[in-house]
Amino acid sequence: MSQAKVDRYKEEKANRKEIMKKEKRNRIIGKICGWAILVALVGWAGVSAVNGYINSRPIETIYANLDSLNDYMTSLSAEE
């Protein structure tokens, strides 16, 4: 081995604990981010499915007889 390789190996060996901690932390952060993205996508798909179902249902129409109200409004207009 050349002296540069030996020096690099000694430096890596001296910092191995810190390097391993950093790699482990990066793996954990990657897993957390991956799960967060997965949960967001599944939630978005669920909300979209529910909204699609709600929008596809027929609209309930309510009819009311407003003749008395119209007669009352016309009587108010006639008095003025």
Backbone bond lengths (Angstrom), bond angles and torsions (degrees), N, CA, C in turn:
res aa  C-N    CA-C-N  psi(-1)  N-CA   C-N-CA  omega(-1)  CA-C   N-CA-C  phi
1 M - - - 1.455 - - 1.528 109.26 -
2 S 1.307 112.41 146.08 1.453 115.85 176.38 1.530 109.54 -79.42
3 Q 1.282 115.54 165.45 1.465 120.21 -176.91 1.531 110.81 -64.76
4 A 1.321 117.34 -34.54 1.469 120.47 179.21 1.515 110.27 -64.25
5 K 1.331 117.69 -42.04 1.457 121.54 178.50 1.527 110.61 -64.72
6 V 1.299 116.73 -41.11 1.457 121.04 179.79 1.524 109.89 -63.62
7 D 1.321 116.67 -44.15 1.468 120.45 179.50 1.529 110.95 -63.39
8 R 1.356 116.39 -42.76 1.457 120.95 178.80 1.538 110.46 -62.36
9 Y 1.310 117.15 -42.25 1.455 121.94 179.83 1.526 110.80 -64.16
10 K 1.318 117.48 -42.85 1.465 121.02 179.33 1.530 111.08 -65.04
11 E 1.341 116.36 -40.02 1.459 120.16 178.60 1.529 110.33 -65.71
12 E 1.331 116.66 -42.37 1.463 120.61 179.04 1.528 110.45 -64.96
13 K 1.320 116.57 -40.35 1.456 120.47 179.61 1.525 110.69 -66.09
14 A 1.315 117.43 -37.47 1.463 121.64 -179.69 1.533 110.46 -68.53
15 N 1.328 117.93 -33.46 1.468 122.45 -176.82 1.527 112.27 -103.08
16 R 1.315 117.97 16.49 1.464 121.14 -174.02 1.525 112.18 -60.63
17 K 1.334 119.11 -40.50 1.461 121.63 -179.30 1.528 110.95 -62.34
18 E 1.320 116.46 -45.80 1.460 120.03 179.56 1.521 110.95 -64.98
19 I 1.327 116.57 -40.20 1.459 120.59 179.37 1.527 110.15 -63.85
20 M 1.337 116.93 -43.34 1.462 120.86 179.77 1.533 110.98 -65.06
21 K 1.344 117.15 -40.02 1.460 120.59 177.40 1.528 110.58 -61.41
22 K 1.338 116.29 -44.52 1.458 121.05 -178.98 1.526 110.70 -63.55
23 E 1.341 117.80 -43.33 1.462 120.97 178.88 1.531 111.27 -64.28
24 K 1.334 116.77 -41.66 1.454 120.80 179.42 1.537 110.35 -64.49
25 R 1.338 116.44 -43.58 1.460 120.79 178.31 1.524 111.04 -61.50
26 N 1.342 116.98 -41.95 1.461 120.00 179.33 1.526 111.47 -65.38
27 R 1.342 118.03 -37.58 1.466 120.94 177.50 1.523 110.55 -64.77
28 I 1.340 116.89 -43.30 1.464 120.64 -179.85 1.522 110.64 -64.58
29 I 1.319 116.96 -44.16 1.472 120.71 178.67 1.531 110.02 -62.36
30 G 1.322 117.22 -40.52 1.468 120.55 177.85 1.517 111.99 -62.58
31 K 1.337 116.70 -42.29 1.462 119.73 178.90 1.525 110.95 -65.13
32 I 1.334 116.81 -43.17 1.464 120.29 -179.84 1.525 110.47 -62.46
33 C 1.317 117.01 -44.61 1.471 120.38 179.26 1.533 110.74 -64.06
34 G 1.305 116.72 -41.12 1.468 120.33 178.84 1.517 111.76 -61.68
35 W 1.345 116.33 -45.27 1.465 119.39 178.46 1.522 111.30 -65.33
36 A 1.331 117.48 -38.70 1.465 120.40 179.16 1.520 110.99 -62.93
37 I 1.326 116.57 -42.20 1.468 120.38 178.24 1.519 110.18 -65.16
38 L 1.334 117.36 -41.82 1.456 121.36 179.38 1.530 110.91 -62.43
39 V 1.331 117.02 -44.48 1.468 120.76 179.16 1.526 110.25 -63.36
40 A 1.328 117.41 -40.95 1.465 120.96 179.31 1.527 110.60 -63.35
41 L 1.325 117.80 -43.36 1.465 120.70 179.93 1.525 111.77 -65.59
42 V 1.324 116.75 -42.89 1.469 119.81 179.19 1.528 110.15 -65.73
43 G 1.330 117.42 -41.53 1.463 120.76 177.21 1.510 112.03 -62.47
44 W 1.320 116.81 -43.26 1.465 121.17 178.91 1.524 110.22 -62.72
45 A 1.334 116.93 -42.58 1.464 120.18 178.87 1.527 110.36 -64.37
46 G 1.318 117.60 -39.33 1.465 120.63 178.49 1.512 112.47 -64.90
47 V 1.311 116.46 -44.59 1.470 120.40 178.76 1.525 110.00 -63.57
48 S 1.319 117.70 -41.37 1.460 120.97 178.72 1.527 110.94 -63.31
49 A 1.327 116.83 -40.65 1.462 120.37 179.59 1.525 110.93 -65.09
50 V 1.322 117.27 -42.98 1.466 120.40 179.60 1.520 110.15 -65.36
51 N 1.319 117.73 -43.63 1.469 120.40 178.33 1.517 111.36 -63.24
52 G 1.317 117.73 -39.27 1.461 120.65 177.05 1.510 111.90 -63.63
53 Y 1.328 116.75 -40.02 1.458 120.60 178.04 1.523 110.65 -65.69
54 I 1.326 116.52 -44.88 1.471 120.22 -178.94 1.521 110.50 -64.18
55 N 1.324 118.02 -40.36 1.458 121.27 -179.13 1.519 112.62 -72.57
56 S 1.324 118.57 -22.67 1.462 120.24 -178.20 1.523 112.39 -84.57
57 R 1.322 118.20 -13.53 1.465 120.46 178.99 1.521 109.87 -71.12
58 P 1.336 117.64 149.12 1.466 119.28 178.67 1.528 110.92 -67.61
59 I 1.307 114.69 149.26 1.463 120.75 -179.12 1.527 108.85 -79.67
60 E 1.321 115.93 132.01 1.458 120.55 179.04 1.525 108.50 -82.99
61 T 1.334 116.35 122.67 1.457 121.61 -177.94 1.518 109.03 -104.47
62 I 1.309 115.65 134.16 1.462 121.42 178.79 1.527 107.60 -115.86
63 Y 1.317 115.74 127.82 1.455 121.27 179.27 1.529 108.82 -106.16
64 A 1.319 115.78 141.34 1.461 120.64 178.37 1.528 108.59 -136.59
65 N 1.302 115.91 145.46 1.458 121.40 177.71 1.528 107.68 -86.71
66 L 1.316 116.50 113.27 1.461 122.14 -176.61 1.528 112.26 -107.25
67 D 1.324 117.78 18.08 1.471 120.31 -178.32 1.527 111.31 -61.66
68 S 1.338 117.65 -43.53 1.465 119.40 -178.94 1.526 111.15 -63.50
69 L 1.313 116.92 -39.11 1.462 120.37 179.54 1.525 110.08 -66.63
70 N 1.305 117.46 -41.43 1.468 120.69 178.24 1.534 110.97 -64.44
71 D 1.334 117.41 -40.76 1.471 120.43 177.74 1.523 110.50 -63.03
72 Y 1.329 117.00 -41.63 1.464 121.30 178.88 1.526 110.63 -63.04
73 M 1.327 116.64 -43.33 1.486 120.09 -179.42 1.524 110.19 -65.64
74 T 1.317 118.44 -38.61 1.474 119.93 179.55 1.524 110.70 -69.83
75 S 1.342 117.02 -33.51 1.484 119.23 178.69 1.532 109.31 -68.80
76 L 1.327 118.35 -33.53 1.457 120.28 177.38 1.518 110.33 -68.20
77 S 1.317 117.20 -39.75 1.459 120.79 179.90 1.528 110.63 -68.26
78 A 1.315 117.63 -33.59 1.464 121.37 -178.28 1.521 110.96 -70.91
79 E 1.320 118.70 -32.88 1.455 121.66 -177.49 1.530 112.08 -72.00
80 E 1.302 118.01 -26.66 1.473 119.75 -177.84 1.452 112.58 -77.35
